[in-house]
Amino acid sequence: MSQTKITSREYEELNKKASPGTKSYKTIPSAFLIGGFICVIGQALTNFYMSLGLVKDEASAVTSISLIFLSALLTGLNVYDNIAKVGGAGTLVPITGFANSVVSPALEFKSEGYVLGLGAKMFIIAGPVIVYGTLASVIYGVILWAVGLIF
Amino acid sequence: MPNRISRSTILLPNSPSILASAAVGGKKEGEGPLREDFDLLSEDTTFGEKTWEKAEMRMQMDAESRALKKAGLHPEDIDVVFAGDLLNQCISSAYSLRGLAIPYIGLYGACSTMAESLMLASLFVDGGIARRAMAVTSSHFCTAERQFRFPLEYGGQRTPTAQWTATASGCLIVGEKNEPPYARAVCVGKIGDLGIKDLNNMGAAMAPAAADTLKTFFQDTGTSPENYDRIFTGDLGQVGSDLLYELMEREGIPLKGRHDDCGLLLYDRETQDVHAGGSGCGCSAGVLCGHILKLLKNGTYENVLFMATGALMSPTSVQQGESIPGIAHLVHLSRKPQ
């Protein structure tokens, strides 16, 4: 039997040899360029809002809102996933990736209704990010507080 | 009566005929190298329906009605239907067949369903349990993605070993010995698992089961790859095919040159961005019902082994850290009866 002759470990070695790896020389630069481009758009928006008279904090908040809107719009127009196919982490890491991860299941699961479909499944990808992001911020806060007590 | 020559291999002395078959595909399949072989290709992946699940059911219904029409038969002429698909509780099959009132046996064999249903249909006809039996299956990229992976519009990247679920359906009707092609023998696969856990590398998960079924069949029948014009595997893709060659090579059975994989035939990997190749029940079903049976009918091939492979995991089992069990069922199709 072929299954008894070869061990899982041997097979894993064969699998590694047969499986092509990600072409990092291509994917990393394209993630850098596309991610960078999104940041440039963000900076341009911030500058634009500040030129309209908003202070820096307000301009940053409005910029985030604008980027979220653009990402949601492009997701709805079936464009964002095509950019992400090339952009990889460049489109995943900025706030646009987070918006896409909320909008895409909302669109996808609308067919199961607004409550059990859209409503329940909307945070299926973003949910863990929110949960562990909040948890991390609490831990960070506790560390900051403890460090403050000592020094 | 079927003649069991081992635990796995059963010869079919009455050699049932494949009376007719039909293949239906979506837009991407229509852009691939096998576009001429499909009976129906839809430009619209929704097949005019409101949800992806309904689209898959519609696609299966189209395949069933076209196969019946080509055979000149009505639903009441079919004694039993074997059907299955990838969706939870096999809804595409149950819903597509609810209007036809044919005695129904639902199957789950993941991407091996075409071989599994053809195998059972052939056994039923050969054994005289049914005069005519139908085998049908389907898969839809959009239903499979939302059940097994991510929403369609989610901006994720696929790994190079990932395969593309075909939007396709295949249906065939097996009847008593008539014209070629005939089903001459079947080999029931055993579940194989060599510890692959990567949901994006199902070819590697299924290759050990494929190697085992092939080797068992060659041993039981005393044949070798040279006795067949072509050996078609279900959807191992590039990675799984390479691993199958390696595993068979170790058994002293070279396959290269005699083997084709349905997942590699259905799409052009260079231009269609399908990474390691096609997959899904519809992949091997579309290629068998459209392409392979046509080549057997017109005499291009005399003897063919059709072996569809399936990965029998669920999203839950994978999330719980389980490895992926694979299966492969084989049917020997020929222009000559047994």
Interface residues (C-beta under 8 A of the other chain):
Chain A: M1 S2 Q3 K5 I6 S8 Y11 E12 L14 N15 A18 S19 P20 G21 T22 K23 T27 T75 G76 N78 Y80 D81 I83 A84 K85 G87 G88 T91 L92 G97 N100 S101 V103 S104 P105 L107 E108 F109 S111 I125
Chain B: K50 T51 W52 E53 R146 F150 P151 L152 E153 Y154 G155 G156 Q157 T159 P160 T161 G192 L194 G195 I196 N201 A204 P208 A211 D212 K215 V239 D242 L243 E246 L247 M248 R250 E251
